[in-house]
Amino acid sequence: MNTEQQLKLQAFLDGELPEGEAREILAWTQRDSAAAALLAELRNTRAAMAKAEPHLSLPESREFFWSKIEREIHRLEPGEKNAPEISFFAALRRLLLPAGALAALAVAGLILHFHGSKPVADNLADADDTTVETTLASTDATTYRDASEGTTLVWFSPAVDDSPVPSKKPTAIN
Amino acid sequence: MSGQNYSSTDDAALVKAARRGDLGAFEELVFRHRDKIYARAFSMTRHEQDAVDLSQEAWIKGWQRLGQFQGDSSFTTWMTRICINLCLDHLRRQKKHRADSIEEMDDESGGVERQMPVVAVNPTAGLERTELRQKIDGALGQLSAEHRTVLVLHEFEDLDYKEIAKTVGCSMGTVMSRLFYARRKMAALLADLKNR
């Protein structure tokens, strides 16, 4: 029996031959004992395997095996599959909020820049409810304005004068 | 897991949920079919750790390709195909790193199996299923990767010659040749195991 015949015998067993050829092989196995014996061996092996696929269990716990898969999924596609879908308006709001905040800061900075460059006296004059009283004849003033708090702090201190104190002459009143 | 109980949900609904990004649904699918996918990887590689790694890789690929699953076959069949392809790639890489064995050279030229006497008595007759499984498993472990692959795809996956040729990437003649020698060697190994 040559290789081609052997392979045809197997193809016959597996139902891979056209009907005409299959009939020829069947007739051959009926008159050739060697062909019949080989066909029987192939059939026995096929039948044994068909009903006896080894049953195997994964040698790792469900939790451990899944944790490795889950970690790899997250690593390969961070946030793609699990991120909730974001609506167009929500996305727009996300974009506009920081931009609006930046614009507000810029405007505040500009106001402070121009407003804050006025002389202290002007700033004080602008404040409607501010009343400044001092009994000191000669003082130095230090001003601090906190725009975010909306407050202005002014420190008054006696002026330091290095010149000699002028002598006071009593004035005669008639 | 999302905390939802999926135990009573069928595979099709789990696949649908997983395609929407529900990892909990996918975890349930892994839980249900992990042994089958592992068993297929092991039957092809015969190496426990490689089989664990390859089945894990198959599940990750499955998640990534869920959008391609058309539902023409069952989910497990689809997953098994992914696993088989990964195992074939793995075996090809292994083959590149080792010298060709006599068995592989014999693969196309005839081989010693062709000359072996026919096993006249069915060596598996009368065996209990558990014992038969053990013997089949033992015999499979002694086949070359090429022979085993074709045998597994034909007997366990029910692929025909043409499908095997396409999956493995060889001619139909090679498939027939490998399957014939694999069966003959299995018969001899089973007879030998019975006589021990």
Interface residues (C-beta under 8 A of the other chain):
Chain A: T3 Q6 L7 Q10 A11 D14 E16 A34 A37 L38 A40 E41 L42 N44 T45 R46 A47 A48 M49 A50 K51 A52 E53 P54 H55 L56 S57 L58 P59 E60 R62 F65 W66 K68 I69 E70 E72 I73 L76 E77 K81 N82
Chain B: G21 L23 E27 V30 F31 R34 D35 Y38 A39 F42 S43 E48 V52 S55 Q56 W59 I60 W63 Q64 G110 R114 V118 V119 A120 N122 P123 T124 A125 R129 L132 R133 Q134 K135 I136 D137 L140 L151 H154 E155 F156 D160 Y161 M176 S177 L179 F180 R183 R184 M186 A187 L190
